[in-house]
């Protein structure tokens, strides 16, 4: 009796250990890594300044915001910050009635950014764990006239807060922003979007040199970026990671094998047709090759699952190696991806 009980106990412990290992695949200990992020708020310096003083404040803004001010100027179409017209264009942007209205709306939602700073610090602790030789970017916020959600540059991340005013923000329908896109324009999407954008700026599609531009390369490249994002934010839910509703997430999990078989059986994996690529990996309310219940970019989720399978089956491969690997056929072979 005791032997049988002991055997059952050992089996239970083994099962729990295996389940724990699987569950903790993304978790690492970053407690020894120090990251301090203090977000600089350009929108306050612009819209909180007396209009009569804005032109005179340009030298101060250049000194405080440096290279980011150049990026910001491009986004709002104010040109070169050293051009004589820049000050007038910046004044025009800062005194625009709608922009000021949006600024007031933004400040009610984001009077302080401590929680965002804290979450970014945690994500970049993971970043330094995986990439110890790299640097943490300076982080800024701004209002972009709804032009950009995240701006990245050399050692810079900037958050366009006017693109995170909430799904039901009255401005978004007026701007023609589709409901399925506005569903991701919330405060809890800010840090994930920052991390994804930072990864996308580190591994730029055009610079990767993949053997071909086809469905597989798009799927796996986007899958890599989502895997990177998950590694930086191990506790992120899949619905936020992929921007899916809970029902869309359930569809993907329940139909993973069917989606993969459809791509294989219809010879879509190696298709170079840009229309096909966009339909499978581009923004859309659903993926037309599957069903209306599927999310848009469902093939990106499949790409992520392939990358995840590859990394789990090949634990000696480091994250940076995988991200830099352009031999996608080799990744496919070693992933042994076979959804059930």
N, C-alpha and C positions, 0 to 999 in steps of 0.2 A: 504493500500500500504506500509506504513511504517512498520507495523507489519510483513508483508511478507518479506520485505527487511531485517528486523532485524533477522528474523528466518533463512533466507538464509545465512546471514553473520555469525550467530552463528554456523550453520552447517559447513560452510567453515572453520571457525576457529577450530572447533572440529576435522575436517578431517585433517587439517594441523598439529594440535597438535599430533594426533595419528600417522600420517606419520613421524613427527619429532622424536617422541619417538622410533619408530621402527628403523629409520635411525641412531639414536644415541645410540643404545643398547650397543655398545662397548666403547663409549666415557666416560671418567671420567676426573675429574679435578686433575691434578698432579702438578700444579704450585708451591705448597708449599714443594715439595719433591726435595731435592738437591742430584744430582748424578754427580760425576766428573770422567770421564774415560780418561785415558791417555795411549794410546797404546804403548807398548814397542816393538821395531822392531828387532827381533833376526836376520833376514836376513841381516840387515845393519851391525850388529856387526860381522857376520861371513864373508860375501862376501866383505865387505868394509875394511877388515883388511888385511894387508900384510900377505901372506901365511907363511912367516918366523916367524910371531908373533902369529899365531893361537894357537899352542900348549901352548905357554906361557900365552895365554889369558884365558885358561880354568878356573882357579880359579876365575877370574873376572866374567866370564859367569855364573858360579855356584852361585856366590853371587847375581848377578843382576837378574837372571831368576829363581833361586830356583827350586821349584817342577816342573815348566814347562819344564826345561831343561831335566829332567828325562823322561817326556812324549815325548818330541821331539826326544830324543835319541832312544826310543822304535820305534817310527814311521819311522825313517830313518835307523833302524837296526844297531845302533851303540852300543847297549848293555848298561850295567850299567855305569853311568857316573863316578863312583868311580873305575871302572876297569882300569887297566894299559893300555889296548888297546883303551880305549875311545878316547883319544887325537889323536891317529893316524887315527882312523876311522873318527873322526870329520874333521881332516885335509883333508883326502881323499874326503869326501863329499864336503867340501868347495872349493876344487881346481878342482873338476870335470868340464870339459869343458862345458857340456850341462847345468849343474846347474848354472854356471856363466853366460852363455848365457841367461838363463831364468831369472836370477837375473836382468840383464840389461833390459830385456823386462818388467819385473815387475816394476822396478823403473820408467820407462817411463810412465806406466799406473797409478802408485800410488806414486807419489813424496811426497805427504802428505796424511794423513788419517783423516783430520779434519771433513769431512762430515760423515764418518763412525763413528767417535767418537761421533758426535752430535746425530746421529740416534740411536746409542747404548744407550746413556744417556737417550734419550726420552723413549726408550723401557724399560729400567731398572727403570725409574721413575714409570712406570706402574707396573712393577714387585714388587717394594717396596710398592706400594699402596695396592696391593692384598696380599702381603706377607711381612708385615712390620718387622717381626722378622728375616728375612733372609738377607744375605749379597750379595752385588754386586761383581761379580768375577773380578779378574785382567784379562786384555785382552792383548794378544800378537799377533804378526804376524810372519810368517816364510815362508820358501820355503821347501817343503817336498819331492821333487823329484816326485811330482804328486801323492803321496801316500794318502794324506788325505785333505779333504776340511776344516773340523772343528775338532779340538781336544778339548775335555773337560776333566777336572779333578776336584779335590777338590778346589773350588774357582778359577778355571782357565778356560778361553776360549781362544783358539788360532786359528787363521785364516791362512790356507795354501793358500797364495795369488796366487801361481802357479796354483791353481784350479779355479781361477776367472780372467782369462786373456781374456775372451770374447768368444762368441759362435764360431766365425770364426778363432780362434787362430790356427795357423798352426801345433802346437804340438799335439793337441787333436786327429785328424785323425791318425797321426803317432803312437799314443799310443793305438789306437783301441777303443777310447771312442766314443760311439754311438752319432749320431747327436742329438737325442732327450734328451740325458743327457747333452751334451755340450750346449744345448739351455739354460740351467740354470746356466752356469758357467760364470756369468757376475757380474759386480760390484754391481748392484742393488739386487743381491741375497745374498750378504754377510751377512747383518744384519738379514734378515729373517732366513737364515740358522743357524746363531749363536743362535737366540732365540729358534728355533725348537730344536737344539742340546742341549741347556741348559735345556729345558723342558724334553727332552728325558733322560737326565742324572739325573734329579730330580725324574722322574717317569719311572724307568727302567722296561721294560716288564717282565724280569725274576723275579723281586722282587715284582711284584704287587699281585701275588697270585690269579689270576682270576680262577673261577671254572673250566674252560675248555679252551683248546687252539683250537679255531675254527674260522670260518670266522667272526662271530659276535664279538668275543673278539678282533680280529685283527682290524676289522673295527672301533670299538668304541674306542679302545686304540689310534689308529692313529687319529681318529676324535677328541679325547680329546686333543692330542698334537697340532693339527691344531687350535682348539678352543683357547687353551692357547696362541698360537702364535698370533692369531687375537686379543686377549685381550691385549697383550703386544704392538701390532702395529695396532691400530684401523683403521688407514687410508690405510693400505695395500690393494692393489687390489687383487681380487680373482685369477687372472691369475698368479700373482707372488706368492701368498700364496700357491697355489696348483701346480705351475709349469706347468700350462696348456696354450695352445695358446688360443686366443680369440674364435676361432671356436670350440675348444674342450670344453671351458667353456660354450659356447652357447649350445653345444650338451647336456651337463649335465643338464643345466637349462630346456631345452626343453624336456628332456627324463627322468627326475627324477622319475616320477611315474612308467614308463615302466621298468627302471632299478630295482627299488625296487620290483615290481611285479615279475620280472624274478627271482630275488634271492629267493623270497618266494615260487613261484610256482614250482621252480626246486629244492626245499629243500637244498639250498646252505648255508643258514644262519648258520646252526649248523654243517656244514661239518667240519670234523677234518682232511680231506685229505690235506697234505701239498702242493700238486700240485695245488689244487683248491685255497687254501689260497694265494699262490704266484701269481697265475693268476689274482686274484681279487685285491690284495693289494700290490703286488710287482712291482718293476720298469719294465716298458715295453713301447713300442711305442704306444700301445693301449690295451684295455681290451678285450681279445678274446671272452669272454662270451657275450659281447654286440656287437659292430660293429667296423670296422676299423676307423670310425669317432670318436670313443670314445677315451679319454685319457687313458694312463696307470694309474693304481691306482684309477680308477673311483669309486671303492667301498669305498675308503678312503673319498672321497667327500661326499658320502652318509652317511658314519659314522659321519662326521662333521655335516651334516644337522640334524642327529638324536640328537647329543649332543646339537646343537644350539636350536633345538625345546625343548629339556628337560630344558635347562637353561632359556629360555624365558617363558615357562609355569610354572616354579618353581623359581620365582625370589628370594625367601628366601634362596635358596641353594647357598652357597659361592663357588667361583672357587676352592679353595683348597679342600673343601668337595667333589666336583664332581670329581676332579682329583684323589683323594684317594679312591673313591667309587669303589669297585670291584663287587658289586651286579648289574651286567649288565642287567639282566632280569628286575630288578626294574627300572633301567634307561629307558629301552625300554618302559615299561608300562606307566611311568609317562611322557615320551616324547610325547606320543600320536601322534607319527609320521604318517602322512597320506598325502603324497605329492599329489597334484592335477594335 
